[in-house]
Amino acid sequence: MIHSICICGAGTMGSGIAQTAAAGGFKTILFDVNAEVLQKGKASIEKNVRALKEKGRITPEEEQATLQRLHLAADLRDCRADLIIEAIVEKQEAKLDLFRRLAEYNDSQTIFTSNTSSLSITALAEQLPHPEKFAGLHFFNPAPLMKLVEVIKARTTDDTVIRTLLDLARQMGKTPVLCKDAPGFIVNHVARPYYLEALRLVENGAADLADIDDIMEASGFKMGPFRLMDLIGNDINYAVSCSVYDAMGKPSRLRPSAIQEKKVRDGELGRKSGKGYYNYLH
């Protein structure tokens, strides 16, 4: 039974997951080593919850209860919970280092999960103390609004852990989908052509990126590929493309884009950096 949840990483995804957990009735700990990022995450949650109240989607009592369930932590020793959700940089060694340190402060019954978009859950689990208690729990941005949650089962994950995570997602008002551990899981595997083909069109000079976005949105997509990549973050989207490309044996159809690689190298990550394919600074 899950009563407390600790989210490690207070960036856009981490703070969004923390808001979702707190609103779902769980004691929620939001951790980050960067005090500025932690406070920014808290401010974002407060702003979002206040907006929901002002729109009449939640009551003032629900707003207060959600914020009261939220606790900030800057010390890893305070990250003790029934469930840990990791939402840090998309690098395997960084994630493994965090999980190994967290294992020192939590008992063998704690469930550890990663919000990774594409890294192998099995590869992570097999290098941790209790691989049977490890799974993927992949939310989508913005986490408070997006209903889908991928629950990814590693080869080592205990079935009771999967059932617990599926129930947990439903308690949060989400629609969980059970996935096998495969490159990109379901959504990010299916979505690669949406991004990569759009990038190819721009690389080849066949179309302007804004025109592509407008056409796709006029065709029924909620967001065009470039606006969506800016929302997700070009660093994250590019990392997923590289991960899926490598895991699938480097087929030419999945080759990451040089345009996006340059965006990442130049720090043009999208909305979170103020500039990506579009300028958000004005």
C-alpha angles and dihedrals in degrees: 000000000000117000101150132039129191119200115198112207122042098208124116095294097039095049090045091053090046091053090050092049094047092047088050091062101260128131099249129202117192113198133190133155090218110077093199092053090047093053091044089053091051092048090050092053092048091049093048094047092047090051090052090052093048090051090051094244093121133021124247087251091055091048091053094044092051093052092045090057091055118093127179124221130189094170119073090217088070091059097097116137146131089254131028119200115192116207105164134121116325095251121117098216093050090051093047092049090052094048093048091052092046090051088065091062100039131064128242092267095063113109114225120203137175126216089205115150096213117351116118111267091201092053089053095044095051091060096051132086097248108027091171089065095052129094143146120264107183119188124184129231122291088032097192091056106033110087100199122092122177114216107199122201118209120207088257100044116120114237091232089060091054092049090050092051093047090052091045092054090051090050087056090054093253133134107236122205120194112228135186116234101267134139108293090355105235111311100039092045093051092043098054095089091050091061101030098048090049090051091048091054090054092044090053093046091241096128145001116254094234090052090051091051092048093048094049092048091048087052091058105272112133091222133016117240096257096047088047093050089051090052094048093042124254091240092057095041092048092047090053091049091051092047094050091043092054095042092051094052097263102284113188092237090064098042109138116247123258088214092060092042089057091048089056093045091051092048092245094140100155131249095355093058095037094246137057126127084335132037115247098173097090 
